[in-house]
Amino acid sequence: MIHAKTITVPANTVSTELYSVKWKIPTGIIYQIMVIIPTGHANLTGLRIMNGAFQVWPNEVGEFFHGNNLVINFNDLYDKSSSPLYLELLAYNTDTQYNHEFQVLLGIESKDVFLSRYVPSMTYELFIKSMEEQKDKANEIQMSELKNMLDTNNDVNKILTEEEET
């Protein structure tokens, strides 16, 4: 599902006193991000996306998305399944005359739906069960190999002990 939020940042909003909008979003995996910066911004504005006190995008702490007539579109994987159940959009606008808008779009899916893209014939539970079964099989094979090594080691020790006795 694509979720959209448009924010209007008032003129004269300096980067030391950021304009803040809390955006309630559903829980799930954020897999796509798009930030639209319309014509007219003239690099006088900036936007960052926060999860609580953690800066999510752009990834570099303290940086902002900025530009003019620009669409920033990228894929990412961000698990948003814990509190707070919102993202905070922080922005500045140093234009002294005009308010400016940003539009942010997020692709968000539940973990089950997201995983079903890659394993379409299986539900999430079946996928996890299958992974656990594979892990169990791998453990059985390792244990069998260890047992064989121990048996071989015991056989070698037995032969060495018999040779020493003779």
Secondary structure, DSSP 8 states (H G I E B T S, - for coil): -EEEEEEEE-TTB-TTS-EEEEEE--SEEEEEEEEEE-TT-TT-EEEEEEETTEEEESSSTT--B--SSEEEEEEEEEEE-SSS-EEEEEEEE--SS--EEEEEEEEEE-HHHHHHTTSTTS-HHHHHHHHHHHHHHHHHHHHHHHHHHHHHHHHHHHHHHHHHH-
